């Protein structure tokens, strides 16, 4: 045990004293926050610039009302959000056919206008309109135009039927649906946005730390092997002691990083830095969630660290190690690829089965726990399968490690690795 502790302390101190570790403590949470918060913030930031448009209404029913309705929408500066440039575009609005198309394309290309809305003569029958512009991805503007067009078309249809639009609006008032999540005896109001981005943040941190620190094991073993440090170390301890101390030491670095992030997060919350509207989508960690997060990190790390250690022992070059690591990385990535499905169907048969397969359990079961309340027996079974798998992977990887770590200059086959595993 003393020799395991010696390796543990060496691996741990060697890494936490590096400048890269200190930099990672600060940059990783900033990067993760930026990945989650920046799209939200940018989606809410409105460009303080009027949008210049032209409405061509062949029906003669919508143009005037649409421009009047949109004119009431203003920017924070007080300027109108939409400007209509009929009078500044020469005879282009009054042309027809190909001549008008050509003139409007020239105006769009010259950035004289930003968009053109074409309303056909039979718009009341089918409701189809055309939006032409250099940029057709501004969904905020498109939704606003579509909503106004829908409202005006509905009003015109009701007017023709001699019905009161105000009465219809009152009768068709949308329901306000509040979402209250029940997890056991705990109930809380949870919106899709906060739940999804909160889960995504935690799962991404879990994925990155398991992958980064697992890869660190593989690189460390390969470096020791190529620098012939291993021969010296193994003269004073067994391969299993060296293997165990190395994995535990690097795993403790990850726990130290989590602890530092938790302290930084608590400090930021204490100073009110997480209370702004743009950061409200970040998760509020409950003690049970934090416990599950750390537990799945420890078990997930031990599982993948054992596999990555075997890869390091079997490889002689970085290229060989990268090739052998690819299947393991794909196993880690798969839960992220199907995250939307799991998020929408946390209790489906596929989600349940995946959460019980040990290589997927750390990410999939944690997702399920965070977004729903899986039955206790499923959680216990997931933990049980994962712990048994960690033990088996450690036994198998240690057998590969004790032979492979001393082999250099020879490319190892899987058949040969299996022969090592079968040796007592």
N, C-alpha and C positions, 0 to 999 in steps of 0.2 A: 504493500500500500504506500510505503514511503517513496518508493521509486516512481509509482504512478503520480504521486503528488509533486515529485521533483519535475517530471515532464509537464504536468499540469501548470505549475507556477512559471516554468520557463516559457511555455507557449503563450500563457495569458499575459505575462509582463512584457514579453517581446512585442506583442501587438498593441496593447493599450498605451505603450510609451511612444508609439509612432505618431508623427504629426498627422498622417492620413486618417488615423482613428479619431483624433480630436476634430479634424476638419469634417469628417463624416458625421460626427455628432450634431453639428450645426447645419451642414448643407443638406443632409438627407431629409430631415423634417421640413426644411424650407422648400426643397424640391417637391416633396409629396404634397405639401400645402398648395404650392403653385399649380401642380397638376390638377388638383381637385377644385381649388378656389378660382384660379384664373379663368377657366372657361365660363364659370358662373358669373364672375364679375364682368368679363368682357361681353357676355350675352345681355347684361343689364345696362351696360354703358351705351348710351345713344350718341351717335355722332351729331354734334351741334352744328348741323349744316342743313339748309333747306334742300328738299328733293324737288328737282325741276321736272315736271311732267306735262304730258299732253293727252287729253281725253278726246277720242274720236268716236262720237256716238251716232251711229247710223239710225238708231231707233228714235232719237230726239226726246227720250223720256228720262234719261238718267243724268246726263252731263251736268246740267245746272245744279241739280240737287246734290250730286256727288261733290262738286267743287265747293259748294256752300258748306256741306257737312265737314269736309276735310279742312276747310279754311279755319275752322274753330280750333283745330289742333295746332298748338304752338310749341316751340322749343323753350328751353329754360331761359334763353336770352330774350324771349318775347317775340321773336321772329316766327312767321308761319312755317310749319313743318313742310307744307307742300306749296309749291308755286306753280301756277299754270301759265304757260308761255305762248298762248295762241297768238297774241298780238306781236310777238317778237320773232315769229318763225316764218315770216313772209307768206308765200302762197302755199306752203307745204300742206297745211291742214285742209286746203280747199281742192287739192288735186285728187285724182282717183286712180285706181288700178296700179299698174306697175310704176307709173310716174310718181305716185305718192309713196309707194314702198321705197323707191330709190331715194327720194328726197328725205324721208325719215331715217333711212339707214345712214345717209350722209350726216344728218344732224346728230345721230347717236355716236357715230364714229368721231365726229368733231367735238364731242362732249358738250354740244350746245344744249342738249336735254339729257335727262337721266333715264326716262322711261316713257313709253307710249301705251295707253290703254285703249284697246279697240273693243267697242261694244256693238255687236251686230244688230240689224233691224229686228230680228226675231228673238231677241234676248229674253223676252218674257216667256216664250214657249220652252226653251231648253236651258236658259241661264248661263250659257257658255260665253266667256269673254276671253280676250287675248291680252297678255302683258308682254311687251317687248322692252328689253333693256340690255345694257352692257353687263349688268350684274342682276342675276335672277335668284340669288341665294340669300337676300335680305328678308328672312322669313317674318320679321317683325312688321316690316312695311307691307309685305304681301298679305299677311293675315289682316292688317288694318284695312287695306283696300277691299279684300274679299268680304270682310264683315260689313263694311259700309254698302258694298254692292248688294249683298244679300238682304240687308235691311231695306234698301231702297226698292229692290225688285219685289220684295214681299209686300211693301207698302203700296206699290203701284198695282199689284195683283188684287190686293184687298180693296183698293179704291174702286177698281173696276167691278168688283163684286158687291160694292156698297157696304163693306164691312169696316168696322172701326179698328185701325192698326193698334191703338192704345189698348183696346180690350183684348186683342189677340196676344199682345205682349204680356199682359197681365195673366192671361190664361196659360201661356206657354213659358212662364217663369221657370228657370232651371232650378233643380234641387241643389242645395248646398250640402255636399257629402263630406262629413268629418270622418277621419279614419282613426279609430281607437284600437290599439294593438293590445291583445290579451296574451300574456306569457305567464302561464301558471296563474298565480293569484295577483300578479302585478298587471295593472292596466295603465296605458299611457297613450297620449295622442301622438301619432307618428305619421308624418307625410312621406310620400314616395321619395321625394328629393333627398331629405335628410337621411332616410333609412338606406337608400341605394348608395349615395355617396359616402355615408359613414361606413357601410359594409365594404365598399370598394376600397376605401382608404386602408382599413385594417387588413383586408385580404392582400392588398398589394404590399404592405409592409411585411406581412407574414411570408409571402412569396419571395420577396427580395432578400430578406434576411436568411431564410433557409437556403436559397440559391447562392448568395454571396458567401456565407460562412461555410456552406458545404463545399463550394469550389475552393475556398481557402484551404480546406483540409487536403483536397487533391493536389493543389499546387505545392503545399508545404511538404507532403510526402514525396512528391516527384523531385523537389529541390534537394531534400535530404538524401534521396537515393542517388541523384546524379552527382552530388558533391561528396559522396561517400562518407557522410556524417553518420549514417545509419550503422555502418559496421562498428564504428567507435562506440556508439550508444548501446548497441546490442551486446557488446562485450561485458556490460555491467548490469543488464536487465533483460527480461524476456521480450519477445516481439509483442506479446499481448499487453504487457504493461506499457510499453512505448505507444502502442496503438490506442489504448484506453486513455492514457494521460494526454495525448495530443488532441483527441476528439473532445474530451471534457474541457481542456484549456481553451480551445477555440470556441466551443459552445458557450463558455462563461463570458467570453468577450461579447458575444451577442446579447446575453442577459444584461451585462453592464451597459450596453448601448440602449437597451429598452429602458433600464432604470433611469439613465440620464435623460432620455426623451420624456419619460413620465415626469421627472422633476422639472424639466424645461416647460412642459405643457401645463403643469400645475402652477408654475410661476407666471406663465403668460396669462392663465385664467385669473390668477389672483390680481394681476394688474389690469384686468379687463380687456386684454388684447384680443380675446376670442369672442367678444360680445358684439362685434360689428355685424351689420346685417349680412355682409358678404360671407362671413365665416360661420353663419348659423347652421349651414349644412354639415359642418364637421360633427363627428359623433361625440356624445357625452358618454364616457366610459363608465359603465356600472361595474361594481366589484366582481359580479359573476362573469361579465364579459371579459374583464381584464384577466381573471383567473383562467378562463377558457383560452384566451389569447396566449398567455404565457405557457400554459400546459401544452397546447398544440405546437407552439414554437419548439419547446424542449423535445417533445416526442418526434415531431417532424424533422427537426434538426438531427437527432440521433439516428433516425432511419436513413435519411439521405446522406448524412456524414459517413455512415458505415458503407453505403454504396459508393460514394465518391472516394472514400479511402481505398476501397478495393480497386477502383479505376486507377488511382494514383500508383498503387503497388503493381498493377498489371502493365503500366505504360512505361516507356523509356524516353518518350519525347512529348512535348506539348501537343503536337499534331495528333499523336495516337490518343492522348488523353481527351482531346476535344471531340474526336470521333466517338469514343466510348461514352462520353458524357451526354451526347445528343439525345439518346432515348430517355435518359433520366430527366433532362430539362423539359422534354416534351410531356413527360408525366406531370411535371409541375405546372406546365402551361395549360394543359387541358382544362382544369377547373376554371381558369380565367376565361377561356374561349366560350364555355357554356354557362358562364355566370348569369347571364340574363335569363336563361331557361330555369336555372336553379332558383333564381330570385323570384320568378313568377310561379314556380311549382316546387316549393321546398319540400313538400311531403309526397311528391310523385314517386312511383316505383323506381324510376331512373335515379332521382336524387338520393333516395334512401340507399339503393344498392351502391352507388358511387361513394356515398359517405361511409360505407362499411368496408370499402376496399382500402387497405392500409396506405397505399401510396397516394391516394386521394383524400383520405380522412382529414389530415390537418387543415386543408383549405375548404373542402366541401362541407364537412361536419361543422366547422366554425361558421361558415356562411349560414347554414341551417339554424344553428343556435342563435345567431345574431338577428335573423329575420323572422324566425318563427319559434315554436316551442316543441322540438321533437320529443317523442316519447322517451322516458328515462331509460328504458331498456335498449333503445337504439343508440343513445349516447354511451351507455355502459358497454354495449357490444363493440361500438367503434373504438372506444378506448382500449378494450380488451384485445381486439385484433391488432391494434397498433402496437401495444406493448409486446405482445408475443412476436410480432414481426420485427420489432427493434432487437429483441433478444436473438432471434434467428439470424438476422442480418449481421449482428455483431459476431456471432459464432462463425458464420460463413466468411465474412470479410476478414476476421482475424486469421483464419486459416490461409486465406489467399495472401494476406499481408505478410505473414511470417516467412513465406517462401519468395513471394514476388518482390519484396523490398530489397532482397539481396541479389536479384537478377538484373544484370545490365547488358545492353547490347543485343538483346534477343527479343523479337516480337512474340508476345504471348498469344496463344490461341485459347479459345473458350474451352476446348476439350482439355487442354492442359490445366487450365484454372479449375475445372470441375474435378480433375484428378487430385489437385491439392485439397479441395474442399472435402473429398471423401477420406483423406488421410486423417487419422485420429490425432 
